[in-house]
Amino acid sequence: MVRLALGLGLGVLAGWRAGGLVDRAVMGVVEIISSLPMLLTGMILILALDIRRGLTAFLIALCLVGWGEIAQTVRAEFIVLRERPFIEGARVVGVRESGLVWRHIFPNVLPMLVVITLMEMGSVLMLLGELAFVGVFIGGGSHTTGVNDEAAVIAEIPEWGALLADTRPYVRSYPWTVLAPSAAFFVAVLGFNLLGEGLRRITRDAGVNTAAIITKRIALIGGAIALATWYIAVHIGPGTSYAQLAYGFDGARALAHAETLVEIQTESPGFGTAGSERAAAYIAEQFVA
């Protein structure tokens, strides 16, 4: 959504002022970004933002790449629509430029934006799969030593990209291990693309009154849904309960318990000894307390 908003905003500015200074500046930035491979740019941004920051670094990096094509598409649509007779008629009756953009041009661009949004979802998933295949996935994982003293990375966040990165070293020996995460990416990207194509055909053949969608009531409903989604994600779910347990953990107290248990076991080590019985009794007392 951020990529879409960024591309839409800059595309509107460039298209409405085509040939001007703003248009040349926006298109210059777009040409520079388009000349760089998206995979390489995304990787550099993620590593620069610190991959250990997890999802935050990925969100920021993926928002800063890929918006150039959206801006170019929106600009082209605005250049075509602003010369239509109904825009000239609106100018004659005294409609301001802001009204021309949001009441007359934007409703005609909205169906295309819906399709672009779905296509962008598939594009982002594809980019995540490409990044994971070269070892860049959410969180970065923990580096350790595997079998035969070889370097290994253990993913800390369960997601398709991490699964794909974990199975990449075994593509030749165990190729079937790559099928599950690859199939997940393939089905998801294909689903978004087919849904976008279906919506494009519906809006083209059946026609949709997009002007009726852009109302204050719809905006309020969308804002309420966004706030509800944010509240549920932040305050409900296993992650919240685990976070509360983590915040309530007392490291000094845990260390004191560990030192006491070591001292008890040192006097009489082994299972079935007096030391193990004393250690069990100490643990039981702590649970009662």
N, C-alpha and C positions, 0 to 999 in steps of 0.2 A: 504493500500500500504506500509506503514511503517513496519507493522508486516511482510508482505511478503518480503520486502527488508532485514529486520533483520534476518529472518529465512533463506533466500536464502544465504546471505553472510556467516553466521556462518555454514550453512550446506555445502557450497562449501569448506570452510576451513577444516571442519572436515572430509568430504568425500574424498578430494584429499590427505589429510595427515592421512588417517585412521590408527589407532593404535599409532599415535604419541602423543606428549604432548598436542598439540592444540586440537586434537580429544578428548582426555580424559577430558580436561578442559571444552570444549563445551558440551559434553555429560553429564558431572557432573552437570553443571548448568541446562541443560534441565531436568535431572532427579529430581533435587530439585524443579524446577518450576512445573513440572508435578505432583509432590506429593501434591501440594497445590490446593484446590478447586478454580477454575477460578473465580467463583462468589465472594467468600470471598476475594481473592487477589485483584480483580478489585475494590471492595468496599473500602478496606483499602487504596489502592492507590488514589482513587478519594477523599476520605475524607482527606488523608494526603496532597494532592495537593491543598486542599480547594475547596470544591464543589461550593462555591460562584463564583469561576472564570469562571463558565459556561462551554462552549464547550471545552475550552482549557484543563481543568483538565480531562475531559472525553477522549479527543484525546490522551493525554500523557499516561493515565492509560491503555487505551485499546491497545495502541501500545506496552506496556511492558508485556502484557499477551497474551498467545495463539500462540506465535511464535515458541515454542518448537516443536510442531508437524510438522511444516513446515520444520524446520531444520533437524529433523529426516528423513523426507521423501526425502529431497534433498540429504542428506548424503547417504542414501541407494541407490539412483539412481546413484550418482557419483561413488560409490564403484563398482556397476555393470558395468557401462559404461567404466570406465577407463581400464578395462581388455579386452575390445572388440578388435578384430583384426585391425579395422581401426584406433584405437588410437595407437597401436603398429606400424602400418605403418607410421603414422604421426611422431612418435618419430624417426623412422629410417631415414626419409628424413630431419630431423633437425628442426622440428617445436618446438618452445619454449613452456614452460608449460602454459604461459598465452594464447598462441594461441590454445593449446589443449583444454583449459577450455572453452574459449569464441567462438571459431570457430567450434569445433567438438562436445564437450559434451553439452554445453549450448543449442544449437538448438534442441537437442534431449530431453532436459528437459523442454523446453518452453511450449509445449502443456499441460503438466502436471501442470505447473505453472499457466496457464490461468484457468484451472479447479479449482485449489486450491484457486485462487483469488476470484472466484465467490462463492466457498464454504465458504471462510472466511467472505465475506459480509453477508451471511446468519448467520454465527456464531456470528458475531458482533451484528447483529440485535437481535438475540436470547438472547445474554448476556445483551443488553440494556433493553429488556423486563423483564428479571429476576431481574435486578437491580431496575427497576421501581416498580416491584411488591413488593419489600421490602422497598420502599420509597426512593430510591436513583435515582434521575433523574436530567437532565441537569438544572443547576442553583440552585437546592435545594428548591426553592420556599420561600414564606414568611410565617412565623409562626404567627398564630392569634388564637382567641378564637371563636369557632363556636357555634352552638345551644347547649343549656344546659351547657354552660361554658366548653365545651369540646375543647381540643386542635385540631387545624385544620391547614393544610398547603395549601396555595394557589400557584399554579404553575404560574411562570412569563413568561415562554417560552412555546408556544404552540407546543407540540410534542407528539408522541404516548406514550412515556414513562410517561409523566406527566398525560396524560389521564388515563393510566392504574393505576397509583399511586392514582389518585383522586377517582377512582371508587372502589379501593380495600376494603375500609371499608364497602361498601354497597353490597358485594358479596352475602351475605345471604338474605338481605332484598330486594334488587333490582338487581338480577343477570344479567338482560339484559343490564345493563349499562356497563358491562365489555366486551360485545360482540364486539363493534366497534373497540376499540384499539387492542383487542386480534386477531380479524379477520385481521386487518391491518398487524400486525406482522406475522401472519400465512401465509397470501398470499405472503408477501414480501420474507420471508424465503423460502417458497416452490418454488417461482419463480426463485430465485437465484440457488437453488439446481437443479431444472429441467433444467435451462439454462446450468449449469455446466455439467450435465450429457449428455445433447445433444451435447455440444462441444466435450466432451470426445469421444462420439461415432463417431462424424464426423471425428476427427483426427485419430481415430483408424481404421475406415473402409475406408474412402476416402483418407486419407493421406494428409498432408500439408507440403509444403516446408518451414519449419520454418527458415532455413538458409537465405532465401531471405528476411525475415522480419527484421532481425537484421542488419540494414544498418545505415549509418550516416544520410541519408535522412529521414528515418523513425524516428530516434531519434530527428532530428530537427523539424519534423512535430509534434511529441508528445510534445516537449518542447514548441512549439508555441501554441498548444492547451492549455497546462497547464497555460501558461502566460496569454492567453486570458481569460481563465476561472477565474483566480485570479483577473484580472483587472475588469471583469464584476461583480464579487462578491463584490469587495471592493468599486468601484466607481459608480455602477449603481444599482438602486433599491430603495425601500422605506426606507430601513434602513439607507442609506447614507443621504437622505434628513432629516430624523428624527434626525440623529446625528448632522447635521449642525444646526438645530433648537435648539438642546440641548446645543451645544457649544456657540450659540449666546444668550442664556438666561442670563439675568442680574438679579441675585437674590436680590441685594440691591435695584434696581429700582422697582422690583415687590413688595418688602416689603414696600417701600415708598408709592406706589399707594394704597396698602391695608390699611396702617395706615391712609391715607387721606380719603378713603372711610368710614372707621370705624368712624373717627371723624365727617364726614358729617352726617352719619346715627345716631350717638349718639345724636346730637342736635335735630333731629326730626325723630325718628324711625318709621318704618311701611311702608306699601305700600300706594301709592297715597298721601303721605305727601310731604311737601316742601323739606324735607331731601332726599327722594327718587328721586325727580325731579332733585335736585342738583347733586346727585350721577350719575344719567343718563346723565346729561349734561357734567359732568367731564369725564365720560367714552367716550362719543362721541368726546370730544375735544382731548383725547389721541389717538383715532383712526385716526382723521384728521391729527394730528401732525405726 
